[in-house]
């Protein structure tokens, strides 16, 4: 009897250790480049939607995206959503920032897109663009977003990685 208990406990420990070792290797599937990107856009008034170009995400292995969102956003900015677009939907290229009044060729509101949540991210980032939208709810300036939080499923659980990027509304 005692031998069986020791065997069961040993097996349980081995399974937990193996799961921990496999899961420990997860959580760094997205290649995060060093350095910072700074994007600024002048916006007058409030209740204005601003689209920002999120980083081109390269992956070491396929992952399922859960969310792309600002890491820290000033009061006066409300995160709305992040969406994926086909890069070729923007004939002149996607702008780093866009708001109403910018040229219509880069207008993301008139382009087909899919939500980030549930998107299977793999392959070359040059075929897709991720834009995230914030709503300006204040007349205070400047308003800043510092960094992006990328949440995805890979392995047994959800993981989060951060991208250094600064966005400013003047």
ROSE-4610 file (N, C-alpha, C; in Angstrom, 1 decimal, always signed):
// ROSE-4610
residu = [X/X/X/X/X/X/X/X/X/X/X/X/X/X/X/X/X/X/X/X/X/X/X/X/X/X/X/X/X/X/X/X/X/X/X/X/X/X/X/X/X/X/X/X/X/X/X/X/X/X/X/X/X/X/X/X/X/X/X/X/X/X/X/X/X/X/X/X/X/X/X/X/X/X/X/X/X/X/X/X/X/X/X/X/X/X/X/X/X/X/X/X/X/X/X/X/X/X/X/X/X/X/X/X/X/X/X/X/X/X/X/X/X/X/X/X/X/X/X/X/X/X/X/X/X/X/X/X/X/X/X/X/X/X/X/X/X/X/X/X/X/X/X/X/X/X/X/X/X/X/X/X/X/X/X/X/X/X/X/X/X/X/X/X/X/X/X/X/X/X/X/X/X/X/X/X/X/X/X/X/X/X/X/X/X/X/X/X/X/X/X/X/X/X/X/X/X/X/X/X/X/X/X/X/X/X/X/X/X/X/X/X/X/X/X/X/X/X/X/X/X/X/X/X/X/X/X/X/X/X/X/X/X/X/X/X/X/X/X/X/X/X/X/X/X/X/X/X/X/X/X/X/X/X/X/X/X/X/X/X/X/X/X/X/X/X/X/X/X/X/X/X/X/X/X/X/X/X/X/X/X/X/X/X/X/X/X/X/X/X/X/X/X/X/X/X/X/X/X/X/X/X/X/X/X/X/X/X/X/X/X/X/X/X/X/X/X/X/X/X/X/X/X/X/X/X/X/X/X/X/X/X/X/X/X/X/X/X/X/X/X/X/X/X/X/X/X/X/X/X/X/X/X/X/X/X/X/X/X/X/X/X/X/X/X/X/X/X/X/X/X/X/X/X/X/X/X/X/X/X/X/X/X/X/X/X/X/X/X/X/X/X/X/X/X/X/X/X/X/X/X/X/X/X/X/X/X/X/X/X/X/X/X/X/X/X/X/X/X/X/X/X/X/X/X/X/X/X/X/X/X/X/X/X/X/X/X/X/X/X/X/X/X/X/X/X/X/X/X/X/X/X/X/X/X/X/X/X/X/X/X/X/X/X/X/X/X/X/X/X/X/X/X/X/X/X/X/X/X/X/X/X/X/X/X/X/X/X/X/X/X/X/X/X/X/X/X/X/X/X/X/X/X/X/X/X/X/X/X/X]
num = [1/1/1/2/2/2/3/3/3/4/4/4/5/5/5/6/6/6/7/7/7/8/8/8/9/9/9/10/10/10/11/11/11/12/12/12/13/13/13/14/14/14/15/15/15/16/16/16/17/17/17/18/18/18/19/19/19/20/20/20/21/21/21/22/22/22/23/23/23/24/24/24/25/25/25/26/26/26/27/27/27/28/28/28/29/29/29/30/30/30/31/31/31/32/32/32/33/33/33/34/34/34/35/35/35/36/36/36/37/37/37/38/38/38/39/39/39/40/40/40/41/41/41/42/42/42/43/43/43/44/44/44/45/45/45/46/46/46/47/47/47/48/48/48/49/49/49/50/50/50/51/51/51/52/52/52/53/53/53/54/54/54/55/55/55/56/56/56/57/57/57/58/58/58/59/59/59/60/60/60/61/61/61/62/62/62/63/63/63/64/64/64/65/65/65/66/66/66/67/67/67/68/68/68/69/69/69/70/70/70/71/71/71/72/72/72/73/73/73/74/74/74/75/75/75/76/76/76/77/77/77/78/78/78/79/79/79/80/80/80/81/81/81/82/82/82/83/83/83/84/84/84/85/85/85/86/86/86/87/87/87/88/88/88/89/89/89/90/90/90/91/91/91/92/92/92/93/93/93/94/94/94/95/95/95/96/96/96/97/97/97/98/98/98/99/99/99/100/100/100/101/101/101/102/102/102/103/103/103/104/104/104/105/105/105/106/106/106/107/107/107/108/108/108/109/109/109/110/110/110/111/111/111/112/112/112/113/113/113/114/114/114/115/115/115/116/116/116/117/117/117/118/118/118/119/119/119/120/120/120/121/121/121/122/122/122/123/123/123/124/124/124/125/125/125/126/126/126/127/127/127/128/128/128/129/129/129/130/130/130/131/131/131/132/132/132/133/133/133/134/134/134/135/135/135/136/136/136/137/137/137/138/138/138/139/139/139/140/140/140/141/141/141/142/142/142/143/143/143/144/144/144/145/145/145/146/146/146/147/147/147/148/148/148/149/149/149/150/150/150/151/151/151/152/152/152/153/153/153/154/154/154/155/155/155/156/156/156/157/157/157/158/158/158/159/159/159/160/160/160/161/161/161/162/162/162/163/163/163/164/164/164/165/165/165/166/166/166/167/167/167/168/168/168/169/169/169/170/170/170]
x = [+0.8/+0.0/+0.9/+1.8/+2.7/+3.5/+3.9/+4.6/+3.7/+2.4/+1.5/+1.4/+1.2/+1.1/+2.3/+3.5/+4.8/+4.8/+4.4/+4.4/+3.4/+2.2/+1.2/+1.7/+2.3/+2.8/+4.0/+4.9/+6.0/+5.5/+4.5/+3.9/+3.3/+2.6/+2.0/+3.0/+4.1/+5.2/+5.8/+6.0/+6.6/+5.8/+4.5/+3.5/+3.5/+3.4/+3.4/+4.8/+5.9/+7.2/+7.3/+6.8/+6.9/+6.0/+4.8/+3.9/+4.5/+5.2/+5.8/+7.0/+7.8/+8.9/+8.4/+7.4/+6.8/+6.3/+5.5/+4.8/+5.8/+6.9/+7.9/+8.5/+8.6/+9.2/+8.3/+7.0/+6.0/+6.2/+5.4/+5.4/+6.4/+7.2/+8.1/+8.0/+6.8/+6.5/+6.6/+6.4/+6.4/+7.8/+8.3/+9.6/+9.4/+9.9/+9.8/+11.1/+11.0/+12.2/+12.6/+13.9/+14.4/+14.2/+14.2/+14.1/+12.6/+12.4/+11.1/+10.6/+9.4/+8.7/+7.9/+8.0/+7.2/+6.3/+5.0/+4.0/+3.2/+3.1/+2.3/+1.2/+0.1/-0.9/-1.6/-1.8/-2.6/-4.1/-4.8/-6.2/-6.9/-7.9/-8.6/-9.8/-10.2/-11.5/-11.4/-12.6/-12.7/-13.8/-14.0/-14.9/-14.5/-13.2/-12.5/-11.9/-12.0/-11.4/-10.1/-9.0/-7.7/-7.2/-6.7/-6.2/-4.7/-4.0/-2.6/-2.1/-1.0/-0.4/+0.3/-0.1/+0.6/+1.8/+2.7/+3.9/+3.7/+4.6/+4.5/+4.9/+4.1/+4.3/+4.9/+6.1/+6.6/+6.5/+6.3/+6.2/+7.2/+7.6/+8.6/+7.8/+6.5/+5.6/+4.2/+3.3/+1.9/+1.3/+0.5/-0.2/-1.6/-2.5/-3.8/-3.9/-4.1/-4.1/-5.4/-5.3/-6.4/-6.7/-5.6/-5.8/-4.5/-4.6/-3.5/-4.1/-3.5/-4.1/-2.9/-3.2/-2.2/-1.8/-0.5/+0.0/-0.5/-0.2/-0.6/-1.1/-2.3/-2.9/-3.3/-3.0/-3.4/-4.9/-5.3/-6.8/-7.1/-8.2/-8.6/-8.5/-8.0/-7.9/-8.6/-9.5/-10.3/-9.9/-9.4/-9.1/-10.4/-10.6/-11.8/-11.6/-10.7/-10.4/-9.2/-8.7/-7.7/-8.2/-7.8/-8.3/-7.2/-7.3/-6.4/-6.9/-6.0/-6.3/-5.3/-5.8/-4.8/-4.0/-2.7/-1.8/-2.1/-2.5/-2.7/-4.1/-4.8/-6.1/-5.8/-4.5/-4.1/-3.1/-3.6/-2.8/-1.5/-1.5/-0.3/+0.4/-0.1/+0.5/-0.4/-0.4/-1.2/-0.4/-1.1/-0.4/-0.1/+0.9/+1.2/+0.1/-0.6/-1.7/-2.7/-4.0/-5.0/-6.2/-6.8/-8.1/-8.8/-10.1/-10.9/-10.2/-10.2/-9.5/-8.3/-7.7/-6.5/-7.0/-6.0/-6.4/-7.2/-8.2/-9.1/-8.5/-7.3/-6.7/-6.2/-6.0/-5.5/-6.6/-7.9/-9.0/-9.3/-9.1/-9.4/-10.9/-11.7/-13.1/-13.8/-13.2/-13.8/-13.1/-12.3/-11.6/-12.0/-12.1/-12.5/-11.4/-11.9/-11.0/-11.6/-10.8/-11.3/-10.8/-11.5/-11.1/-9.8/-9.0/-7.7/-8.0/-9.0/-9.3/-9.7/-8.9/-9.1/-8.4/-7.6/-6.9/-5.7/-5.4/-4.3/-3.1/-2.2/-1.0/+0.1/+0.5/+1.6/+2.2/+3.3/+3.9/+4.4/+4.5/+5.1/+4.2/+4.7/+3.9/+3.7/+4.4/+4.2/+2.9/+2.1/+0.8/-0.4/-0.1/-1.2/-0.7/-1.7/-1.5/-2.5/-1.9/-2.8/-2.9/-4.1/-4.4/-5.2/-4.9/-5.7/-6.3/-7.6/-8.3/-8.5/-8.3/-8.6/-9.5/-10.3/-11.2/-10.7/-10.6/-10.2/-11.4/-11.3/-12.4/-12.1/-11.0/-10.6/-10.0/-10.1/-9.4/-8.0/-7.6/-6.2/-5.2/-4.1/-3.0/-1.7/-0.7/-0.7/-1.3/-1.8/-2.3/-1.4/-1.0/+0.0/-0.4/+0.0/-0.1/+1.4/+1.7/+3.1/+3.0/+3.6/+3.7/+2.5/+2.6/+1.5/+1.6/+0.5/+0.4/-0.2/+0.6/+0.1/-0.2/-1.5/-1.9/-2.3/-1.8/-2.1/-2.1/-2.7/-2.7/-1.6/-0.8/+0.2/+0.6/+0.4/+0.7/-0.5/-0.3/-1.4/-2.2/-1.7/-2.3/-2.1/-2.6/-2.5/-1.2/-0.6/+0.7/+0.6/+1.4/+1.5/+2.9/+3.1/+4.4/+4.2/+5.2/+5.1/+6.0/+5.5/+6.3/+6.5/+7.7/+8.0/+7.5/+6.6/+6.1/+5.4/+5.6/+5.0/+4.1/+2.9/+1.9/+1.5/+1.3/+1.0/-0.1/-1.0/-2.0/-1.8/-1.5/-1.1/-2.3]
y = [-1.2/+0.0/+1.3/+1.3/+2.4/+2.6/+1.6/+1.6/+2.3/+2.0/+2.5/+4.0/+4.4/+5.9/+6.6/+6.1/+6.7/+6.8/+5.7/+5.7/+6.7/+6.8/+7.8/+9.2/+9.5/+10.8/+11.1/+10.2/+10.3/+10.6/+9.9/+10.1/+11.5/+11.9/+13.2/+14.3/+14.2/+15.2/+15.2/+14.1/+14.0/+14.7/+14.5/+15.1/+16.7/+17.1/+18.5/+19.2/+18.5/+19.1/+19.2/+18.1/+18.2/+19.3/+19.4/+20.5/+21.9/+22.0/+23.3/+23.6/+22.6/+22.8/+23.1/+22.5/+22.8/+24.2/+24.6/+25.9/+27.0/+26.7/+27.7/+28.2/+27.3/+27.7/+28.6/+28.6/+29.5/+30.9/+31.8/+33.2/+34.1/+33.6/+34.5/+34.2/+33.9/+33.5/+34.7/+35.9/+37.1/+37.7/+37.9/+38.6/+40.1/+40.6/+42.0/+42.7/+43.7/+44.4/+45.4/+45.5/+46.6/+47.9/+48.9/+50.3/+50.8/+52.0/+52.6/+53.3/+53.2/+53.9/+55.1/+56.2/+57.3/+57.8/+57.9/+58.4/+59.5/+60.6/+61.7/+62.1/+62.7/+63.2/+64.3/+65.4/+66.6/+66.3/+66.5/+66.3/+67.4/+68.0/+69.1/+68.5/+69.1/+68.7/+67.4/+66.9/+65.6/+64.8/+63.6/+62.6/+62.3/+62.3/+62.0/+60.6/+59.8/+58.5/+58.6/+58.0/+58.0/+56.6/+56.2/+54.9/+55.0/+54.1/+54.0/+52.7/+52.7/+51.5/+50.8/+49.6/+48.8/+48.2/+47.7/+47.1/+45.9/+45.7/+44.5/+43.3/+42.4/+41.3/+40.1/+39.7/+38.5/+37.5/+36.2/+35.2/+34.1/+33.5/+32.3/+31.1/+31.0/+29.9/+30.4/+29.8/+30.3/+30.5/+31.6/+31.9/+32.4/+32.3/+32.9/+34.2/+35.3/+36.6/+36.7/+37.3/+37.6/+39.1/+39.9/+41.4/+42.1/+43.2/+44.2/+45.5/+46.0/+47.2/+48.0/+49.3/+50.1/+49.6/+49.7/+49.3/+50.3/+51.6/+52.7/+53.8/+54.3/+55.4/+56.5/+57.7/+58.9/+58.9/+59.5/+59.9/+60.8/+60.6/+61.4/+60.6/+59.4/+58.5/+57.2/+56.7/+55.5/+54.5/+53.3/+52.3/+51.7/+51.6/+51.1/+49.7/+49.4/+48.1/+48.1/+46.8/+46.6/+45.7/+45.9/+45.1/+44.8/+43.7/+43.3/+43.6/+44.1/+44.5/+43.8/+43.6/+43.1/+44.4/+44.2/+45.3/+45.9/+45.0/+45.5/+46.2/+46.3/+47.1/+48.6/+49.0/+50.4/+50.6/+51.1/+51.2/+52.0/+53.1/+53.9/+53.5/+52.4/+52.0/+52.5/+51.8/+52.2/+53.3/+54.3/+55.4/+55.0/+55.6/+55.4/+55.8/+56.9/+57.4/+57.9/+57.7/+58.2/+58.7/+59.8/+60.3/+61.0/+61.2/+61.9/+63.2/+63.4/+64.5/+64.2/+63.0/+62.5/+61.9/+61.7/+61.2/+59.9/+59.8/+58.7/+57.3/+57.4/+56.1/+55.3/+56.0/+55.3/+55.2/+55.4/+55.4/+53.9/+53.6/+52.2/+51.9/+52.9/+52.7/+52.1/+52.3/+51.8/+50.5/+49.9/+48.7/+47.5/+46.4/+45.1/+44.8/+44.3/+43.9/+42.8/+42.3/+41.2/+41.6/+41.2/+41.5/+40.7/+41.3/+40.7/+39.4/+39.4/+38.3/+37.0/+36.0/+34.7/+34.6/+35.6/+35.6/+34.7/+33.7/+32.9/+33.6/+34.0/+34.8/+33.8/+33.8/+33.0/+33.7/+33.2/+33.6/+35.0/+35.6/+36.9/+38.1/+39.0/+40.1/+41.1/+41.0/+41.9/+41.8/+40.8/+40.7/+41.3/+41.7/+42.2/+43.5/+44.2/+45.4/+45.4/+45.7/+45.8/+47.3/+47.8/+49.1/+49.1/+49.9/+50.0/+51.4/+51.5/+52.7/+53.2/+54.5/+55.1/+56.3/+56.6/+57.8/+58.8/+60.0/+61.2/+61.7/+61.7/+62.1/+63.4/+64.1/+65.3/+66.3/+67.5/+68.6/+68.8/+68.2/+68.3/+67.8/+68.4/+68.0/+68.2/+67.4/+66.2/+65.0/+64.0/+62.8/+61.7/+60.8/+59.8/+58.3/+57.5/+56.0/+55.5/+54.8/+54.3/+52.7/+52.2/+50.8/+50.1/+48.9/+48.0/+46.7/+46.2/+44.9/+43.9/+42.9/+41.9/+40.6/+40.2/+39.0/+38.0/+36.7/+35.6/+34.3/+33.3/+31.9/+31.1/+30.4/+29.6/+28.6/+27.3/+26.4/+26.2/+26.0/+25.7/+26.9/+28.1/+29.3/+30.5/+31.6/+32.9/+33.6/+34.3/+35.0/+36.4/+37.3/+38.7/+39.1/+39.8/+40.4/+41.9/+42.7/+44.2/+44.6/+45.7/+46.3/+47.8/+48.2/+49.6/+50.5/+51.3/+52.2/+53.4/+54.6/+55.8/+56.4/+56.8/+57.4/+58.7/+59.8/+61.1/+61.8/+62.4/+63.2/+64.6/+65.5/+66.9/+67.8]
z = [+0.0/+0.0/+0.0/+0.9/+1.0/-0.3/-1.0/-2.2/-3.3/-3.3/-4.3/-4.1/-2.9/-2.6/-3.0/-2.8/-3.2/-4.7/-5.4/-6.9/-7.4/-6.9/-7.3/-7.1/-5.9/-5.6/-6.6/-6.8/-7.7/-9.1/-9.6/-10.9/-11.0/-10.0/-10.0/-10.0/-9.3/-9.3/-10.6/-11.3/-12.6/-13.6/-13.6/-14.5/-14.3/-13.1/-12.8/-13.2/-13.0/-13.3/-14.9/-15.6/-17.0/-17.6/-17.0/-17.5/-17.2/-16.1/-15.7/-16.7/-17.0/-17.9/-19.3/-19.8/-21.1/-21.1/-20.1/-20.1/-19.8/-19.1/-18.8/-20.1/-21.1/-22.4/-23.2/-22.8/-23.5/-23.0/-23.6/-23.0/-23.7/-24.7/-25.4/-26.9/-27.3/-28.7/-29.7/-29.2/-30.0/-30.0/-31.1/-31.2/-31.0/-29.9/-29.5/-29.8/-30.7/-31.1/-30.0/-29.8/-28.9/-29.5/-28.7/-29.1/-29.0/-29.3/-29.2/-30.4/-30.7/-31.7/-31.1/-31.7/-31.2/-32.4/-32.1/-33.1/-32.5/-33.2/-32.7/-33.8/-33.3/-34.2/-33.5/-34.3/-33.7/-33.8/-32.8/-32.8/-32.0/-32.6/-32.0/-31.3/-30.2/-29.6/-28.9/-28.6/-27.9/-28.6/-28.2/-28.8/-30.3/-30.4/-31.7/-31.6/-32.6/-32.6/-33.4/-32.8/-33.4/-33.5/-34.7/-35.0/-34.9/-34.3/-34.2/-34.8/-35.4/-36.0/-34.9/-34.6/-33.6/-34.2/-33.4/-34.0/-34.9/-35.9/-36.7/-35.8/-35.5/-34.6/-35.4/-35.1/-35.7/-34.6/-34.9/-34.0/-34.2/-33.1/-33.2/-33.5/-33.1/-33.3/-33.4/-34.0/-34.1/-32.7/-32.6/-31.3/-31.7/-30.7/-30.9/-30.1/-30.8/-30.1/-29.3/-28.2/-27.3/-27.3/-27.1/-27.1/-27.4/-28.1/-28.3/-27.8/-26.7/-26.0/-25.5/-25.2/-24.6/-23.2/-22.9/-21.6/-20.6/-20.9/-20.0/-20.9/-20.6/-21.3/-20.4/-20.7/-19.9/-19.7/-18.6/-18.4/-19.6/-20.2/-21.4/-22.6/-22.5/-23.7/-23.2/-24.1/-23.8/-24.9/-24.5/-25.5/-26.0/-27.3/-27.9/-28.4/-29.3/-29.8/-30.7/-31.0/-31.9/-33.0/-34.2/-35.3/-36.3/-37.0/-38.1/-39.4/-40.3/-41.7/-42.6/-43.8/-44.8/-45.2/-45.3/-45.6/-47.0/-48.0/-49.3/-49.4/-48.3/-48.3/-48.3/-48.0/-47.9/-49.1/-50.2/-51.4/-51.2/-50.4/-50.2/-48.9/-48.3/-47.0/-45.8/-44.8/-43.6/-42.9/-42.4/-41.7/-40.3/-39.7/-38.3/-37.4/-37.8/-37.0/-38.0/-37.7/-38.6/-37.8/-38.2/-37.7/-38.8/-38.6/-39.6/-40.1/-41.4/-41.9/-42.6/-42.3/-43.0/-44.4/-45.3/-46.6/-46.5/-47.4/-47.3/-47.7/-48.5/-48.9/-47.7/-46.5/-45.3/-44.3/-44.7/-43.8/-43.4/-42.1/-41.7/-41.5/-41.5/-41.2/-42.5/-43.6/-44.9/-45.4/-44.6/-45.0/-44.2/-44.8/-44.1/-43.1/-41.9/-40.8/-40.0/-39.1/-38.2/-36.8/-35.8/-34.4/-34.1/-33.2/-32.8/-32.0/-31.2/-30.3/-31.1/-30.9/-31.6/-32.9/-33.4/-34.6/-34.4/-35.3/-35.3/-36.0/-35.2/-35.7/-36.0/-37.3/-37.7/-39.0/-39.4/-40.7/-40.7/-41.9/-42.2/-41.8/-41.0/-40.6/-41.7/-42.8/-43.9/-44.7/-44.3/-45.0/-44.2/-43.0/-42.1/-41.4/-40.9/-40.2/-39.0/-37.8/-36.6/-36.2/-36.2/-35.7/-34.5/-33.5/-32.3/-32.3/-31.8/-31.8/-30.3/-30.1/-28.9/-29.1/-28.2/-28.2/-27.3/-27.8/-27.0/-26.3/-24.9/-24.1/-23.3/-23.7/-23.0/-23.9/-23.5/-24.3/-23.8/-22.8/-22.3/-23.3/-23.4/-24.3/-23.6/-23.9/-24.7/-24.0/-24.7/-24.2/-24.7/-23.8/-24.2/-23.9/-24.8/-24.6/-24.6/-23.5/-23.4/-23.4/-24.5/-24.6/-25.1/-25.6/-26.0/-25.2/-24.8/-24.1/-25.1/-25.4/-26.3/-25.5/-25.5/-24.8/-25.8/-25.6/-26.5/-25.8/-26.5/-25.9/-26.7/-25.9/-26.4/-25.4/-25.7/-24.6/-23.8/-22.5/-21.6/-21.1/-21.2/-20.6/-21.5/-21.0/-21.6/-21.2/-22.1/-21.9/-22.3/-21.7/-22.0/-22.3/-23.4/-23.7/-23.9/-23.8/-23.9/-25.0/-25.7/-26.8/-26.4/-26.5/-26.3/-27.5/-27.2/-28.3/-27.6/-28.1/-27.5/-28.5/-28.1/-29.0/-28.3/-29.0/-28.4/-29.3/-28.6/-29.2/-28.7/-29.7/-29.3/-29.6]
